[in-house]
């Protein structure tokens, strides 16, 4: 360590072991001059040094090109290498539908680990407020617009770098309408409004896949971690993908499509080291449900086997984090629903 508190090549010739026997191994990221600390050793306990990005100096080692490696993989006390993406300031993420609900909870959870987050959403006021709160970047975008999504990724990458994480939460409902029915009063026969069906598919299914494809293409430019991983994608489907109720043809088709493409995308991207998983939430306490009368919410909560309550957005975020950091989880679609199975109506 030089007198100017900068790391030199001779300071760390190999990855250093942190307290708890976690050896930091992989990704190159720019580093800043290390803030003041004792001139001996690399900082232990309360005296642990940090660089200006808030990363323990013991977690980095210098290279001749002035960059550092930060851990996406650890070696535990048992000597086994734990290949998992370690969330830190060196990682960038994009969360679609990130201005509220499940997306906002996920964005907050990622930034709590130091991850740099870009929020993609159509809700400008909410998006800008959350970006200011978490120190992220907001990109107003409609996921049905190819050029709009391109522009959003360009802005995000210019601000926080190429994302290694994509969490797709953007989506719409669609109301209830049977495939074909007869009006009870007039006897008029009518069918499901196909324009509504198309809109739901465009946002929920094609919008999700659009972001997957464009994000994955960007991830291909990244240097892989030691285990070959470049990135992780988490999508949002719904229990309606498997338990579609009467009148939900459009919504169910869109969410079943997301479940259907999950394994295919994981296989498509296996040689690139990019994993893809999907969450199927049950009944969650989100802004969409907040508009419902309390008696309706109480009834919905009572229908959940256990626990008898609505799901909380941070529970979704916790599962998303697990999917991102668990290196062996790939191609999976996981229900998060308190064991509920939706009735026909």
N, C-alpha and C positions, 0 to 999 in steps of 0.2 A: 504494500500500500504506500503510495507516494505521500509527500507532505501535503499535497493538494487534495488528499482524500479521494483520489481516483484509483481505480483498479489497474494494476499492471499485469502483463502476461505472466510474470513470474510469481504473482500473488497466489494464483490458483491454477494449477496445471491439470487438475482433474475435478470432476464433480465432488462437492463437499457434502458430508453427511450432517443433516440438521438434527436437532434434538428429536428423539423419537425414532431414530434410525430411518429417516426418510431421505433417500438420496435423490437429489434433483438432477434430471438428466437432459431434457431435450431442446426446446425450441429457441431459435435465435430471435432476440428482440433488442431494439436500441436501449441503452442504459444511460442514466444521468449520473453526474458526479455524486458520490456517496456523501451523505450528510455527516456531520461531526460525530466522532465516536472514539473510544480509546484506540491508540495506535497499535496495540498488540492484538493478535488473534482476529477473529471475525465476528466478535460480538456474541455473547451468550446471555441468556436470561433477559433481565430488564435492560441490559446495556446493548442489546442486539442492534446493530447498525441497519439503517434502511436507506435506500436510494430515494430520489425525489418522487418516484412513482409509488413508494410505500412498500417495496419488496425487500425482505430481509437480505442483507448482503451475503449471509451464509447460503442463500438460495441461488446465487449466481456465480458464474466463473467467466473470466474475460477471455476474449480471443484477440488475435492480432488485428482484426478488422474493426475493433472498437465496439463489438456487439457482445451480447451475453446470451447464455442459454438458461432458460427457465423451465422448470419441470412440468411435462405433461405425463410423466410416469415416475413411480417411486419404487424403491426397494424396501420392503418392510423388515421388521425385526427377524422374521423367519428366513430372510435371505431371498425370498421370492420376488420377482419383479412384478409390480402391480401396474399393468398397462391401463391407464385411464387418463382421459383428458383432465388436467388439473386446472381449475378455473382461476384465472389471475388477470392482472392488467395486460398481459401479453396476448390475451384472447379477445377477438371482436365477435359480436353477435348481432344478428338481425332478428327482430321479433315483429311479425306482421300482425295486424290487429292489436298492436302494442299499447294503444292509448288508454285502454280500459279493460276491466274484467280479467280473464285468464291471461291475456297477453301482458297486461300491466303488472300483474303479480309475478309473472315470469321475468319480466325486465327488472323489477326491483330485486328479485332473488339473485339474478346474475350479477347485477352491479354490486350487490353486497359482498360478492367474492372478488370484486375488482374488475370484472369483465366490462369492456367498452360496448355499449349497446346503442343500436340504431332502431328507432321505432318507425314502422311503416303503418300508416293508418289514414283514413279519410277525415277523421275528426281533428281538425287543426288545433282548436283551442285546448282540448284535452291533451293532445299529443305534445304540444309545445310546453304545457305546464308540467307534464310528467318528465319530459326531457330535461327541463330546467331542474327539477327535483333530484333526478338521479345523475345528472351530469352527462346525459347522452345527447344524441342528435335525433331530431324529428324530421321525417320525410313524408310529406303529404302525398299519398298515392292511392289510386284505385287499382286493385290487383287484376282487374279485367283489362287494363290498358297495357299492352306490350311495351310501348314506348315509355309510358309512365313508370313501369317497373324498372326498365333499363335506366332511366334517369335517377330513380331512387337509389338503386344499387351504386350508381356512379357517385352520387353525392355521399352516400354512406361510406364508401371505400375511400373517398378523398378525405373524409373527416376522421375515421377511426381505423382504417385499414381493411384489408380483405377479411371477411368474416370466416371463422371456422365453425360457427354455430348458426343454424337457421331454425327458428321456431315459428311454425305457421299457425296463427290463431285467427286470422282474418276470415270472416264468414257472416252469412246472413241466415235468418229463419225463412219464413215463406208463407206463414198462415196455413190454414187447413182447407183442403178442397178434395173431394173424392174424384177418382178417375172418371167416373160418369155417374150421374144421379138425376133424380126427378124432383123438381121443386114440389114441396108438400102442399103448397097453397094453389099454385097455378097448374101443376102437372107438367110444366116445361122441362124438357130433357136438356141437360147441359153437361159439358165435360170439363176436365181440369184445364185451367187457363195455361196454354202452352208457353206463352210469353213469360209467365212467372216461373214455370219449370226451367226454361232456358236461362233466365236470370240467375236462379239458384245454382245451377250447374256451372255457369260462367264464373261466379264468385267463389263458391266453395270448392269445386273440383278443379276446374281449369285454372283458376287463380292460384290455388295451392300448388298445382303441378308447374305452373309458369315460374313461380318463385323457387321451387325445388330445382328446376332445370338451370335457371340462370345463376342461382347461388352455387350449385355444384360445379358449373363451368368455371366460376371464379375460384372455387376451392382447389381446382386442379392446378392452379398457378402456385400454390403453397408448397413449401418444403414439408414432407411428411415427418411425423414424430419418429422416434426410434422403432416403434412397432409397426410403422407404415401408415398410421392413421393421419388423415388430413382434416377431417371434419365430421360433424354430426348434425343430423336433421331430425327434428321432431314435428310431427303433424298433429292436427286436431280433427278427429272424426266425431262420433257421438254414439251412444248406445242405440240410437235410432238406426244406425247402420245394420244392426242385427235385430232390433226389436221395433221396427217401424210401425207407427200407429196409423189408424185410419186417417186419411187426408194428408199424409206426409210423403207422398210419392216423390216429389221433387227433392225435398230435404234428405229423405232416406237414400235416394239414388246418389246424391252428391257425396254423402258421408260414406256410403258403402264403396263408392269409387275410390275414396282416399284409402280405405282399408285394403282394397284390392290392389292398389298400386304400391303399397308399402314394401312388400317382399320383392316385387319386380325392381323397384328403384334400388333397394339394398343389393340385389344381384347385379344390376346395371353398373353400380358404383363400387363393387367389391374390389376390383383391381386398382381403383383410385384411392382406396382407404377411406371411404366416406360411408358412414352408417346412417340408416334411416329407420325410424320407429314412429309409431302412432299411438296417441292416447284417445280412448273413447270415453269421454266424461258422461256421467249420469246427470242428475238434476243439481245444478250448481247455482249458488247465490251470486249472480252476476247482474250488471246493470240492466240487461234485458229482462230478467225476472223481477227486478226491483219495482217495476211498474205494476206488477200484479198485486191484487188486494192481499192483505195479510192472511185472510182465511184460505185463499188459494195456496199460498206458500206453505201454510201450516198443513194443509191437506197433502201437498206434494211431499213434505218432509215425513209425514206419517206413513207414506207409502213405501219408504225405504226400509228394507229389513233391519239393517243395523250398520252404522248408527242412525237413529231416526231423526235425521236432520238433513239440511241441504249441504252439498259439498262446498268447501271454501276455496276460493281461487288459489291460495297459497298451497293447498294440497295438490292441485294440478301442477303448480310450479315445482313442488318438491319431486313429483314423478318425472317431470321434464328434466330436472337437474340429474336425477338418477340415470335417465336414458342417455344424457349427454356424457356423464362421467363414467358410466359402466361400460368398459371397452368391449365386453363380450355380448352386450345386448344389441342385436341387429335384426332387422326384418320382422319385428314384433308389433302386434296391435294389442294393446292392453286396456281392459275396462277399468274405470275408476268410478265406482257407482254404488258402493254400499250394498252390493249384491242384488240390486233392483233388476227386475225383468219387466219391461213395460207391457201393460195390458193392451189389447187391441185399441181401446179408446180411453 
